C-alpha cells in the first residue's frame, strides 16, 4: 500500500479533467492505497456546500481524506465547506514530501 | 524532522499563474524547515530569476514605485535563498539554458545558475522527493 497526495488546482466548472482526477483518487483508494486529495487555488470553489459538484461529494466518506487550502479559501471568501472536507495549511504538502509519499499536481 | 532534499520543477512564467503563488508558499515552508531545495525552472519559469525585472508605479491609482511596492519574482527568489541559508538549508536554483536563451532572460540574480534538463534528472536521483508543478 502506498500513500498518495493528489493536489487539485482547478475547479470542476473550468475543466472536465477534474472529474477524471477525482476518479483517479477513487481508483487509488479502492486499490488499497492511502489517498489524500488537497484542493488548492480555484479547486476550493467545489468545496462550497452550494456548489454543484456531485463527483466531489461522492468522494466524501469513501476513505479519501479531502482537504482545502486555507489561503485559497480566504482569498475567495469561502467560510462554509461540505461536511467531510477539512481546512488545511499549505504545510501539509511539505509534510507529505518529507514522508516520501507520492505527490501529483493537476 | 531531519533535513531532507526536495526537488521542485516549475514551468509557469512570472506574473501569470496562481501556480507560482502556491509554489512560493511551498518553497517558503521548506526553507523555514531547513530543507535543501532544488528548483528546476523550465520553460516560462526560466524568467523568474531574470535580474532585469523592475518594480513599476501604478499611475491609474496615483502610486509611485515605492507606494505600489510591486513584488518581483527575482526578489522573492533572493529572499528564499536567504531564508533557506538562515535555517541551515540551501537552494540550488537552475534555470533551463535553452529556455532562457529563447526568452532573452539569461541574466540571473546571484546564486542561481544556468543548467539543462539533465540537472533535473540529477536532482531527482539525489532527492528524497520531487514535485512537478505543470502549466495548465
gemmi code that builds the backbone of each chain (N, CA, C; Angstrom):
import gemmi

chains = {
    "A": [
        ("UNK", (0.848, -1.205, 0.000), (0.000, 0.000, 0.000), (0.877, 1.246, 0.000)),
        ("UNK", (0.582, 2.158, -0.877), (1.342, 3.410, -0.961), (0.489, 4.563, -0.452)),
        ("UNK", (1.158, 5.655, -0.138), (0.432, 6.865, 0.267), (0.546, 7.919, -0.825)),
        ("UNK", (-0.575, 8.469, -1.183), (-0.633, 9.458, -2.263), (-1.203, 10.774, -1.751)),
        ("UNK", (-0.619, 11.862, -2.246), (-1.249, 13.174, -2.105), (-1.560, 13.669, -3.514)),
        ("UNK", (-2.827, 13.829, -3.794), (-3.252, 14.374, -5.076), (-3.660, 15.826, -4.871)),
        ("UNK", (-2.973, 16.713, -5.559), (-3.242, 18.146, -5.436), (-4.066, 18.575, -6.647)),
        ("UNK", (-5.238, 19.102, -6.393), (-6.094, 19.605, -7.483), (-6.120, 21.122, -7.412)),
        ("UNK", (-5.737, 21.777, -8.531), (-5.707, 23.244, -8.546), (-6.842, 23.854, -9.362)),
        ("UNK", (-7.572, 23.031, -10.086), (-8.620, 23.573, -10.970), (-10.000, 23.263, -10.406)),
        ("UNK", (-10.958, 24.094, -10.774), (-12.316, 23.792, -10.320), (-13.039, 22.994, -11.400)),
        ("UNK", (-14.002, 22.173, -10.994), (-14.640, 21.269, -11.961), (-15.482, 21.997, -12.996)),
        ("UNK", (-15.752, 23.282, -12.774), (-16.532, 24.053, -13.743), (-15.625, 24.623, -14.835)),
        ("UNK", (-14.328, 24.519, -14.599), (-13.320, 25.048, -15.522), (-12.819, 23.974, -16.475)),
        ("UNK", (-12.732, 22.748, -15.975), (-12.127, 21.682, -16.773), (-12.766, 20.340, -16.424)),
        ("UNK", (-13.156, 19.590, -17.469), (-13.690, 18.248, -17.237), (-12.617, 17.283, -16.748)),
        ("UNK", (-11.348, 17.665, -16.926), (-10.266, 16.811, -16.437), (-10.352, 16.609, -14.926)),
        ("UNK", (-10.950, 17.587, -14.244), (-11.037, 17.498, -12.781), (-11.797, 16.239, -12.369)),
        ("UNK", (-12.847, 15.930, -13.107), (-13.611, 14.717, -12.803), (-12.756, 13.466, -12.919)),
        ("UNK", (-11.904, 13.444, -13.923), (-11.011, 12.291, -14.075), (-10.033, 12.207, -12.903)),
        ("UNK", (-9.623, 13.369, -12.412), (-8.672, 13.388, -11.287), (-9.357, 12.861, -10.025)),
        ("UNK", (-10.609, 13.264, -9.816), (-11.368, 12.707, -8.688), (-11.452, 11.176, -8.819)),
        ("UNK", (-11.675, 10.718, -10.058), (-11.783, 9.266, -10.280), (-10.448, 8.576, -10.037)),
        ("UNK", (-9.360, 9.273, -10.363), (-8.030, 8.717, -10.063), (-7.881, 8.529, -8.553)),
        ("UNK", (-8.331, 9.527, -7.804), (-8.267, 9.418, -6.339), (-9.084, 8.216, -5.863)),
        ("UNK", (-10.277, 8.088, -6.419), (-11.142, 6.964, -6.021), (-10.480, 5.629, -6.372)),
        ("UNK", (-9.939, 5.545, -7.580), (-9.313, 4.298, -8.028), (-8.132, 3.896, -7.167)),
        ("UNK", (-7.309, 4.875, -6.840), (-6.149, 4.587, -5.990), (-6.590, 4.118, -4.615)),
        ("UNK", (-7.646, 4.754, -4.111), (-8.156, 4.374, -2.799), (-8.742, 2.968, -2.828)),
        ("UNK", (-9.529, 2.694, -3.846), (-10.166, 1.369, -3.933), (-9.141, 0.257, -4.150)),
        ("UNK", (-7.956, 0.646, -4.671), (-6.888, -0.342, -4.863), (-6.102, -0.582, -3.580)),
        ("UNK", (-6.530, 0.088, -2.503), (-5.912, -0.170, -1.211), (-4.877, 0.839, -0.778)),
        ("UNK", (-4.748, 1.920, -1.523), (-3.780, 2.951, -1.153), (-4.401, 3.986, -0.212)),
        ("UNK", (-3.535, 4.654, 0.519), (-3.969, 5.757, 1.387), (-3.926, 7.025, 0.550)),
        ("UNK", (-5.064, 7.676, 0.380), (-5.131, 8.811, -0.550), (-5.629, 10.068, 0.168)),
        ("UNK", (-4.899, 11.160, -0.060), (-5.343, 12.485, 0.382), (-5.531, 13.346, -0.860)),
        ("UNK", (-6.669, 14.029, -0.928), (-6.938, 14.960, -2.031), (-6.927, 16.372, -1.448)),
        ("UNK", (-6.002, 17.192, -1.928), (-5.894, 18.569, -1.446), (-6.399, 19.519, -2.524)),
        ("UNK", (-7.398, 20.310, -2.181), (-7.945, 21.303, -3.103), (-7.234, 22.622, -2.859)),
        ("UNK", (-6.635, 23.175, -3.916), (-5.967, 24.470, -3.805), (-6.475, 25.380, -4.916)),
        ("UNK", (-6.142, 26.653, -4.819), (-6.473, 27.638, -5.866), (-7.986, 27.523, -6.212)),
        ("UNK", (-8.334, 27.536, -7.481), (-9.757, 27.510, -7.827), (-10.454, 26.195, -7.493)),
        ("UNK", (-9.697, 25.165, -7.200), (-10.319, 23.887, -6.856), (-11.183, 23.981, -5.606)),
        ("UNK", (-10.893, 24.961, -4.729), (-11.667, 25.060, -3.491), (-13.102, 25.524, -3.754)),
        ("UNK", (-13.361, 26.069, -4.936), (-14.730, 26.506, -5.239), (-15.712, 25.337, -5.157)),
        ("UNK", (-15.232, 24.143, -5.466), (-16.100, 22.963, -5.427), (-16.400, 22.503, -4.006)),
        ("UNK", (-15.684, 23.037, -3.036), (-15.875, 22.584, -1.651), (-17.038, 23.290, -0.961)),
        ("UNK", (-17.640, 24.299, -1.623), (-18.768, 25.014, -1.018), (-20.000, 24.113, -0.973)),
        ("UNK", (-20.766, 24.179, 0.078), (-21.985, 23.350, 0.139), (-22.956, 23.654, -1.002)),
        ("UNK", (-22.907, 24.882, -1.517), (-23.841, 25.262, -2.582), (-23.350, 24.896, -3.976)),
        ("UNK", (-22.116, 24.425, -4.086), (-21.553, 24.124, -5.407), (-22.174, 22.849, -5.987)),
        ("UNK", (-22.417, 22.879, -7.285), (-22.934, 21.689, -7.965), (-21.740, 20.827, -8.387)),
        ("UNK", (-21.245, 20.076, -7.443), (-20.048, 19.267, -7.688), (-20.295, 17.839, -7.195)),
        ("UNK", (-21.179, 17.120, -7.876), (-21.551, 15.779, -7.376), (-20.395, 14.798, -7.310)),
        ("UNK", (-19.413, 14.950, -8.222), (-18.301, 13.990, -8.203), (-17.431, 14.172, -6.964)),
        ("UNK", (-17.293, 15.429, -6.512), (-16.534, 15.649, -5.281), (-17.332, 15.158, -4.080)),
        ("UNK", (-18.625, 15.470, -4.074), (-19.473, 14.985, -2.972), (-19.393, 13.458, -2.851)),
        ("UNK", (-19.296, 12.793, -3.998), (-19.274, 11.328, -3.992), (-17.996, 10.770, -3.369)),
        ("UNK", (-16.973, 11.606, -3.306), (-15.723, 11.128, -2.712), (-15.735, 11.194, -1.187)),
        ("UNK", (-16.618, 12.060, -0.660), (-16.699, 12.189, 0.797), (-17.198, 10.848, 1.373)),
        ("UNK", (-16.593, 10.439, 2.444), (-16.954, 9.192, 3.128), (-16.537, 7.947, 2.365)),
        ("UNK", (-15.579, 8.074, 1.445), (-15.057, 6.888, 0.756), (-13.732, 6.437, 1.341)),
        ("UNK", (-13.269, 7.150, 2.367), (-11.959, 6.834, 2.936), (-10.867, 7.747, 2.441)),
        ("UNK", (-11.191, 8.563, 1.431), (-10.213, 9.539, 0.936), (-10.272, 10.766, 1.838)),
        ("UNK", (-9.112, 11.207, 2.300), (-9.051, 12.423, 3.116), (-9.082, 13.629, 2.180)),
        ("UNK", (-10.053, 14.495, 2.356), (-10.186, 15.651, 1.467), (-9.896, 16.925, 2.261)),
        ("UNK", (-8.940, 17.703, 1.759), (-8.508, 18.934, 2.422), (-8.699, 20.122, 1.478)),
        ("UNK", (-8.872, 21.300, 2.056), (-8.969, 22.538, 1.271), (-7.973, 23.546, 1.835)),
        ("UNK", (-7.207, 24.154, 0.965), (-6.150, 25.096, 1.353), (-6.738, 26.337, 2.014)),
        ("UNK", (-6.246, 26.653, 3.200), (-6.809, 27.774, 3.963), (-6.651, 29.116, 3.240)),
        ("UNK", (-5.508, 29.321, 2.610), (-5.238, 30.578, 1.909), (-6.179, 30.760, 0.721)),
        ("UNK", (-6.370, 29.694, -0.036), (-7.265, 29.763, -1.203), (-8.709, 30.039, -0.769)),
        ("UNK", (-9.101, 29.448, 0.349), (-10.452, 29.694, 0.867), (-10.605, 31.152, 1.285)),
        ("UNK", (-9.598, 31.657, 2.000), (-9.654, 33.042, 2.479), (-9.696, 34.023, 1.311)),
        ("UNK", (-8.870, 33.769, 0.298), (-8.841, 34.645, -0.884), (-10.221, 34.754, -1.529)),
        ("UNK", (-10.964, 33.658, -1.506), (-12.248, 33.602, -2.198), (-13.440, 33.835, -1.282)),
        ("UNK", (-13.174, 34.128, -0.035), (-14.251, 34.415, 0.902), (-15.119, 33.223, 1.228)),
        ("UNK", (-14.538, 32.043, 1.151), (-15.307, 30.821, 1.439), (-15.115, 30.445, 2.902)),
        ("UNK", (-16.213, 30.377, 3.625), (-16.125, 30.058, 5.054), (-16.868, 28.768, 5.410)),
        ("UNK", (-17.754, 28.336, 4.530), (-18.508, 27.103, 4.806), (-18.110, 26.032, 3.801)),
        ("UNK", (-17.836, 24.840, 4.325), (-17.408, 23.735, 3.470), (-18.374, 22.569, 3.579)),
        ("UNK", (-18.363, 21.744, 2.557), (-19.105, 20.491, 2.615), (-18.654, 19.683, 3.832)),
        ("UNK", (-19.584, 19.004, 4.458), (-19.207, 18.090, 5.532), (-18.215, 17.064, 4.995)),
        ("UNK", (-17.169, 16.816, 5.766), (-16.183, 15.824, 5.344), (-14.950, 16.423, 4.708)),
        ("UNK", (-14.973, 17.741, 4.451), (-13.789, 18.417, 3.915), (-13.186, 19.279, 5.009)),
        ("UNK", (-11.894, 19.126, 5.227), (-11.215, 19.850, 6.303), (-10.327, 20.957, 5.742)),
        ("UNK", (-10.215, 22.043, 6.485), (-9.320, 23.133, 6.127), (-7.888, 22.751, 6.532)),
        ("UNK", (-6.931, 23.045, 5.646), (-5.530, 22.696, 5.939), (-4.597, 23.795, 5.458)),
        ("UNK", (-3.466, 23.956, 6.136), (-2.441, 24.893, 5.652), (-1.616, 24.238, 4.554)),
        ("UNK", (-0.882, 25.062, 3.809), (-0.060, 24.521, 2.711), (1.051, 23.629, 3.250)),
        ("UNK", (1.347, 23.777, 4.530), (2.385, 22.945, 5.159), (2.133, 21.451, 4.963)),
        ("UNK", (0.883, 21.092, 4.764), (0.549, 19.674, 4.635), (1.248, 19.059, 3.426)),
        ("UNK", (1.479, 19.859, 2.388), (2.184, 19.336, 1.206), (3.628, 18.992, 1.574)),
        ("UNK", (4.249, 19.858, 2.353), (5.634, 19.609, 2.757), (5.692, 18.401, 3.693)),
        ("UNK", (4.673, 18.244, 4.527), (4.609, 17.050, 5.385), (4.661, 15.779, 4.533)),
        ("UNK", (3.883, 15.763, 3.467), (3.853, 14.579, 2.590), (5.177, 14.417, 1.834)),
        ("UNK", (5.753, 15.540, 1.398), (7.054, 15.460, 0.713), (8.106, 14.869, 1.651)),
        ("UNK", (8.107, 15.335, 2.890), (9.075, 14.835, 3.869), (8.893, 13.333, 4.103)),
        ("UNK", (7.655, 12.896, 4.105), (7.358, 11.495, 4.393), (7.609, 10.580, 3.196)),
        ("UNK", (7.957, 11.175, 2.048), (8.254, 10.355, 0.874), (7.034, 9.836, 0.147)),
        ("UNK", (5.896, 10.443, 0.383), (4.686, 9.989, -0.301), (4.701, 10.395, -1.763)),
        ("UNK", (3.882, 9.725, -2.556), (3.791, 10.055, -3.994), (2.858, 11.258, -4.142)),
        ("UNK", (3.335, 12.267, -4.830), (2.573, 13.512, -4.922), (2.370, 13.882, -6.382)),
        ("UNK", (1.118, 14.113, -6.725), (0.766, 14.531, -8.081), (0.068, 15.887, -8.025)),
        ("UNK", (0.283, 16.696, -9.036), (-0.348, 18.027, -9.142), (-1.141, 18.087, -10.428)),
        ("UNK", (-2.363, 18.541, -10.314), (-3.176, 18.771, -11.531), (-3.730, 20.160, -11.488)),
    ],
    "B": [
        ("UNK", (12.012, 16.989, 12.490), (12.147, 16.332, 11.188), (13.561, 16.523, 10.663)),
        ("UNK", (14.274, 15.432, 10.351), (15.628, 15.591, 9.794), (15.591, 16.300, 8.442)),
        ("UNK", (16.722, 16.912, 8.127), (16.802, 17.672, 6.878), (16.603, 16.757, 5.665)),
        ("UNK", (15.781, 17.210, 4.745), (15.511, 16.464, 3.510), (15.993, 17.267, 2.316)),
        ("UNK", (16.113, 16.581, 1.205), (16.391, 17.251, -0.069), (15.171, 17.065, -0.970)),
        ("UNK", (14.603, 18.191, -1.356), (13.343, 18.167, -2.109), (13.528, 18.937, -3.417)),
        ("UNK", (13.064, 18.354, -4.494), (13.156, 18.996, -5.804), (11.778, 19.448, -6.277)),
        ("UNK", (11.740, 20.668, -6.776), (10.508, 21.227, -7.334), (10.782, 21.650, -8.776)),
        ("UNK", (9.927, 21.259, -9.685), (10.016, 21.740, -11.071), (8.901, 22.745, -11.314)),
        ("UNK", (9.282, 23.898, -11.842), (8.317, 24.958, -12.150), (8.304, 25.200, -13.656)),
        ("UNK", (7.153, 25.555, -14.179), (7.057, 25.797, -15.625), (6.334, 27.094, -15.974)),
        ("UNK", (5.631, 27.675, -15.017), (4.844, 28.874, -15.329), (5.708, 30.126, -15.349)),
        ("UNK", (5.425, 31.063, -16.253), (6.163, 32.327, -16.289), (5.712, 33.258, -15.180)),
        ("UNK", (6.553, 34.243, -14.839), (6.173, 35.167, -13.759), (4.942, 35.993, -14.115)),
        ("UNK", (4.194, 36.344, -13.088), (3.066, 37.304, -13.180), (1.878, 36.781, -13.986)),
        ("UNK", (1.705, 35.478, -14.105), (0.579, 34.963, -14.884), (-0.285, 33.981, -14.114)),
        ("UNK", (0.335, 33.038, -13.440), (-0.435, 31.925, -12.901), (-0.386, 31.878, -11.371)),
        ("UNK", (-1.515, 31.501, -10.798), (-1.568, 31.318, -9.342), (-0.695, 30.140, -8.908)),
        ("UNK", (-0.336, 29.282, -9.860), (0.561, 28.172, -9.521), (1.826, 28.669, -8.830)),
        ("UNK", (2.329, 29.805, -9.278), (3.573, 30.303, -8.706), (3.375, 30.847, -7.299)),
        ("UNK", (2.220, 31.438, -7.043), (1.918, 31.871, -5.673), (1.971, 30.670, -4.745)),
        ("UNK", (1.330, 29.591, -5.169), (1.334, 28.377, -4.355), (2.752, 27.810, -4.247)),
        ("UNK", (3.477, 27.829, -5.367), (4.841, 27.280, -5.353), (5.732, 28.040, -4.369)),
        ("UNK", (5.639, 29.365, -4.386), (6.471, 30.143, -3.459), (6.031, 29.927, -2.010)),
        ("UNK", (4.756, 29.697, -1.789), (4.313, 29.362, -0.424), (4.945, 28.043, 0.030)),
        ("UNK", (4.975, 27.055, -0.864), (5.594, 25.771, -0.529), (7.092, 25.929, -0.275)),
        ("UNK", (7.748, 26.676, -1.152), (9.193, 26.878, -1.002), (9.507, 27.590, 0.312)),
        ("UNK", (8.631, 28.506, 0.700), (8.817, 29.221, 1.956), (8.779, 28.252, 3.145)),
        ("UNK", (7.805, 27.339, 3.126), (7.705, 26.362, 4.225), (8.946, 25.477, 4.261)),
        ("UNK", (9.378, 25.027, 3.092), (10.573, 24.163, 3.038), (11.804, 24.893, 3.569)),
        ("UNK", (11.944, 26.155, 3.188), (13.103, 26.932, 3.647), (13.041, 27.141, 5.155)),
        ("UNK", (11.846, 27.417, 5.677), (11.704, 27.618, 7.123), (12.043, 26.348, 7.892)),
        ("UNK", (11.792, 25.185, 7.285), (12.094, 23.919, 7.957), (13.547, 23.489, 7.759)),
        ("UNK", (14.319, 24.282, 7.014), (15.743, 23.998, 6.869), (16.094, 22.912, 5.874)),
        ("UNK", (15.192, 22.623, 4.949), (15.488, 21.581, 3.964), (16.378, 22.126, 2.852)),
        ("UNK", (17.063, 21.205, 2.193), (17.769, 21.555, 0.964), (16.769, 21.501, -0.183)),
        ("UNK", (16.766, 22.533, -0.997), (15.755, 22.673, -2.037), (16.433, 22.777, -3.400)),
        ("UNK", (15.993, 21.937, -4.310), (16.414, 22.068, -5.703), (15.231, 22.580, -6.509)),
        ("UNK", (15.471, 23.599, -7.310), (14.409, 24.110, -8.182), (14.894, 24.024, -9.621)),
        ("UNK", (14.109, 23.381, -10.454), (14.398, 23.406, -11.881), (13.352, 24.293, -12.545)),
        ("UNK", (13.806, 25.455, -13.023), (12.917, 26.436, -13.636), (12.920, 26.218, -15.147)),
        ("UNK", (11.841, 25.704, -15.630), (11.744, 25.253, -17.018), (10.755, 26.143, -17.764)),
        ("UNK", (10.921, 26.174, -19.088), (10.004, 26.941, -19.943), (9.834, 28.369, -19.391)),
        ("UNK", (8.593, 28.840, -19.236), (8.379, 30.223, -18.799), (8.964, 30.537, -17.439)),
        ("UNK", (9.085, 29.521, -16.601), (9.634, 29.745, -15.256), (11.105, 30.139, -15.284)),
        ("UNK", (11.746, 29.957, -16.428), (13.155, 30.343, -16.525), (13.338, 31.853, -16.411)),
        ("UNK", (12.242, 32.618, -16.516), (12.322, 34.084, -16.379), (12.128, 34.554, -14.938)),
        ("UNK", (11.874, 33.625, -14.036), (11.586, 34.023, -12.652), (12.784, 34.728, -12.002)),
        ("UNK", (13.989, 34.289, -12.344), (15.192, 34.842, -11.713), (15.846, 35.920, -12.566)),
        ("UNK", (15.188, 36.376, -13.607), (15.774, 37.380, -14.520), (16.090, 38.655, -13.747)),
        ("UNK", (17.366, 39.053, -13.798), (17.845, 40.139, -12.938), (17.323, 41.514, -13.324)),
        ("UNK", (16.859, 41.662, -14.571), (16.429, 42.992, -15.009), (14.942, 43.262, -14.764)),
        ("UNK", (14.284, 42.369, -14.064), (12.904, 42.671, -13.655), (12.920, 43.957, -12.819)),
        ("UNK", (11.892, 44.770, -13.004), (11.840, 46.037, -12.261), (10.433, 46.286, -11.728)),
        ("UNK", (10.337, 46.778, -10.511), (9.012, 47.155, -10.000), (8.519, 48.387, -10.742)),
        ("UNK", (7.221, 48.581, -10.741), (6.672, 49.708, -11.516), (5.684, 50.504, -10.674)),
        ("UNK", (5.446, 51.759, -11.061), (4.420, 52.554, -10.371), (3.036, 52.155, -10.872)),
        ("UNK", (2.023, 52.725, -10.279), (0.645, 52.484, -10.736), (-0.020, 53.836, -10.963)),
        ("UNK", (0.168, 54.403, -12.157), (-0.356, 55.749, -12.416), (-1.884, 55.817, -12.337)),
        ("UNK", (-2.551, 54.726, -12.624), (-4.017, 54.733, -12.542), (-4.470, 55.021, -11.114)),
        ("UNK", (-3.747, 54.443, -10.159), (-4.087, 54.642, -8.748), (-3.285, 55.781, -8.116)),
        ("UNK", (-2.453, 56.457, -8.929), (-1.672, 57.577, -8.425), (-0.573, 57.175, -7.464)),
        ("UNK", (-0.018, 55.967, -7.628), (1.029, 55.497, -6.708), (2.372, 55.475, -7.426)),
        ("UNK", (3.421, 55.924, -6.711), (4.758, 55.804, -7.262), (5.296, 54.386, -6.995)),
        ("UNK", (6.537, 54.154, -7.386), (7.105, 52.803, -7.276), (7.098, 52.312, -5.829)),
        ("UNK", (7.503, 53.200, -4.923), (7.581, 52.792, -3.512), (6.191, 52.500, -2.949)),
        ("UNK", (5.231, 53.355, -3.300), (3.866, 53.165, -2.777), (3.213, 51.912, -3.359)),
        ("UNK", (3.491, 51.646, -4.623), (2.907, 50.458, -5.254), (3.509, 49.192, -4.661)),
        ("UNK", (4.836, 49.259, -4.345), (5.528, 48.120, -3.716), (5.268, 46.829, -4.489)),
        ("UNK", (5.475, 46.881, -5.786), (5.189, 45.749, -6.670), (6.222, 44.642, -6.455)),
        ("UNK", (5.807, 43.454, -6.108), (6.789, 42.390, -5.880), (7.329, 41.843, -7.203)),
        ("UNK", (8.589, 41.512, -7.214), (9.157, 40.836, -8.381), (9.606, 39.444, -7.965)),
        ("UNK", (9.528, 38.521, -8.899), (9.920, 37.143, -8.564), (11.424, 37.049, -8.311)),
        ("UNK", (12.201, 37.903, -8.962), (13.664, 37.845, -8.709), (13.959, 38.179, -7.246)),
        ("UNK", (13.218, 39.134, -6.686), (13.420, 39.464, -5.270), (12.893, 38.356, -4.364)),
        ("UNK", (11.813, 37.708, -4.786), (11.294, 36.588, -3.986), (12.312, 35.449, -3.949)),
        ("UNK", (12.983, 35.221, -5.069), (13.999, 34.159, -5.108), (15.182, 34.524, -4.205)),
        ("UNK", (15.627, 35.755, -4.282), (16.726, 36.198, -3.416), (16.354, 36.023, -1.942)),
        ("UNK", (15.123, 36.381, -1.615), (14.664, 36.231, -0.230), (14.588, 34.757, 0.164)),
        ("UNK", (14.165, 33.913, -0.776), (14.091, 32.469, -0.500), (15.471, 31.910, -0.190)),
        ("UNK", (16.453, 32.292, -0.993), (17.815, 31.797, -0.772), (18.332, 32.222, 0.612)),
        ("UNK", (18.036, 33.463, 0.988), (18.494, 33.960, 2.289), (17.787, 33.233, 3.429)),
        ("UNK", (16.499, 32.993, 3.265), (15.729, 32.302, 4.311), (16.230, 30.872, 4.501)),
        ("UNK", (16.490, 30.191, 3.397), (16.985, 28.807, 3.492), (18.337, 28.782, 4.198)),
        ("UNK", (19.228, 29.698, 3.817), (20.555, 29.731, 4.436), (20.467, 30.019, 5.932)),
        ("UNK", (19.556, 30.922, 6.298), (19.377, 31.271, 7.703), (18.958, 30.062, 8.531)),
        ("UNK", (18.226, 29.145, 7.905), (17.700, 27.980, 8.623), (18.520, 26.707, 8.382)),
        ("UNK", (19.707, 26.877, 7.786), (20.601, 25.731, 7.645), (20.418, 24.927, 6.378)),
        ("UNK", (19.583, 25.390, 5.486), (19.403, 24.687, 4.221), (20.055, 25.447, 3.081)),
        ("UNK", (19.939, 24.890, 1.913), (20.481, 25.600, 0.739), (19.527, 25.394, -0.435)),
        ("UNK", (19.604, 26.321, -1.383), (18.766, 26.258, -2.573), (19.665, 26.190, -3.793)),
        ("UNK", (19.452, 25.192, -4.619), (20.136, 25.116, -5.909), (19.082, 25.434, -6.972)),
        ("UNK", (19.099, 26.676, -7.457), (18.067, 27.148, -8.402), (18.671, 27.119, -9.802)),
        ("UNK", (18.150, 26.252, -10.657), (18.684, 26.082, -12.004), (17.680, 26.595, -13.029)),
        ("UNK", (18.170, 27.462, -13.915), (17.344, 27.990, -14.993), (17.698, 27.262, -16.288)),
        ("UNK", (16.702, 26.691, -16.926), (16.921, 25.941, -18.164), (17.591, 26.847, -19.208)),
        ("UNK", (18.761, 26.427, -19.686), (19.549, 27.273, -20.570), (18.869, 27.579, -21.900)),
        ("UNK", (18.321, 26.569, -22.544), (17.639, 26.813, -23.818), (16.433, 27.731, -23.625)),
        ("UNK", (15.762, 27.553, -22.511), (14.560, 28.360, -22.233), (14.933, 29.832, -22.042)),
        ("UNK", (16.027, 30.093, -21.316), (16.412, 31.493, -21.099), (16.933, 32.122, -22.390)),
        ("UNK", (17.606, 31.326, -23.217), (18.084, 31.852, -24.495), (16.901, 32.244, -25.389)),
        ("UNK", (15.902, 31.379, -25.435), (14.719, 31.682, -26.250), (14.062, 32.984, -25.816)),
        ("UNK", (14.095, 33.242, -24.534), (13.366, 34.392, -23.973), (14.258, 35.606, -23.737)),
        ("UNK", (15.556, 35.458, -23.922), (16.469, 36.579, -23.683), (16.557, 36.980, -22.227)),
        ("UNK", (16.460, 35.996, -21.332), (16.459, 36.293, -19.891), (17.636, 35.589, -19.202)),
        ("UNK", (18.799, 35.670, -19.840), (19.962, 34.924, -19.358), (20.757, 35.582, -18.249)),
        ("UNK", (20.304, 36.726, -17.743), (21.000, 37.363, -16.621), (20.216, 37.069, -15.345)),
        ("UNK", (20.823, 36.330, -14.445), (20.096, 35.839, -13.264), (20.523, 36.581, -12.001)),
        ("UNK", (19.660, 36.538, -10.998), (20.055, 37.033, -9.681), (21.140, 36.119, -9.121)),
        ("UNK", (21.890, 36.640, -8.155), (23.042, 35.920, -7.603), (22.637, 34.575, -7.023)),
        ("UNK", (23.544, 33.620, -7.177), (23.407, 32.285, -6.593), (22.302, 31.450, -7.224)),
        ("UNK", (21.891, 31.831, -8.423), (21.105, 30.912, -9.260), (21.979, 30.653, -10.483)),
        ("UNK", (21.678, 29.594, -11.227), (22.608, 29.228, -12.303), (21.876, 28.697, -13.524)),
        ("UNK", (22.635, 28.644, -14.599), (22.144, 28.087, -15.853), (22.323, 26.568, -15.827)),
        ("UNK", (21.384, 25.851, -16.446), (21.505, 24.401, -16.481), (20.699, 23.816, -17.611)),
        ("UNK", (20.329, 22.544, -17.454), (19.585, 21.853, -18.507), (18.706, 20.792, -17.861)),
        ("UNK", (17.832, 20.150, -18.648), (17.027, 19.063, -18.079), (17.874, 17.966, -17.444)),
        ("UNK", (19.129, 17.853, -17.844), (19.994, 16.857, -17.194), (20.155, 17.163, -15.699)),
        ("UNK", (20.126, 18.451, -15.352), (20.189, 18.816, -13.931), (18.942, 18.330, -13.195)),
        ("UNK", (17.806, 18.439, -13.883), (16.571, 17.962, -13.248), (16.664, 16.458, -12.987)),
        ("UNK", (17.231, 15.730, -13.940), (17.411, 14.285, -13.756), (18.311, 14.010, -12.555)),
        ("UNK", (19.395, 14.770, -12.469), (20.314, 14.592, -11.330), (19.624, 14.944, -10.012)),
        ("UNK", (18.844, 16.025, -10.047), (18.093, 16.418, -8.848), (17.193, 15.268, -8.385)),
        ("UNK", (16.468, 14.690, -9.331), (15.515, 13.629, -8.979), (16.227, 12.442, -8.348)),
        ("UNK", (17.378, 12.095, -8.916), (18.117, 10.945, -8.391), (18.627, 11.197, -6.975)),
        ("UNK", (18.923, 12.469, -6.666), (19.555, 12.789, -5.386), (18.559, 13.284, -4.329)),
        ("UNK", (17.271, 13.306, -4.658), (16.286, 13.904, -3.751), (15.489, 12.870, -2.985)),
        ("UNK", (14.991, 13.290, -1.833), (14.075, 12.447, -1.072), (12.692, 12.444, -1.694)),
        ("UNK", (12.340, 13.543, -2.358), (11.038, 13.590, -3.021), (11.044, 14.697, -4.080)),
        ("UNK", (10.088, 14.590, -4.990), (10.012, 15.513, -6.134), (8.562, 15.924, -6.344)),
        ("UNK", (8.378, 17.196, -6.636), (7.045, 17.689, -7.014), (7.175, 18.471, -8.309)),
        ("UNK", (6.401, 18.074, -9.298), (6.369, 18.794, -10.575), (5.079, 19.603, -10.634)),
        ("UNK", (5.220, 20.901, -10.856), (4.055, 21.782, -10.971), (3.941, 22.195, -12.439)),
        ("UNK", (3.071, 21.529, -13.173), (2.995, 21.791, -14.617), (2.142, 23.012, -14.933)),
        ("UNK", (2.285, 23.497, -16.155), (1.393, 24.563, -16.614), (0.026, 23.968, -16.910)),
        ("UNK", (-0.964, 24.838, -17.001), (-2.311, 24.356, -17.343), (-2.448, 24.263, -18.849)),
    ],
}
model = gemmi.Model(1)
for chain_id, residues in chains.items():
    chain = gemmi.Chain(chain_id)
    for i, (resn, *xyz) in enumerate(residues, 1):
        res = gemmi.Residue()
        res.name, res.seqid = resn, gemmi.SeqId(i, " ")
        for name, pos in zip(("N", "CA", "C"), xyz):
            atom = gemmi.Atom()
            atom.name, atom.element = name, gemmi.Element(name[0])
            atom.pos, atom.b_iso = gemmi.Position(*pos), 0.0
            res.add_atom(atom)
        chain.add_residue(res)
    model.add_chain(chain)
structure = gemmi.Structure()
structure.add_model(model)
structure.setup_entities()
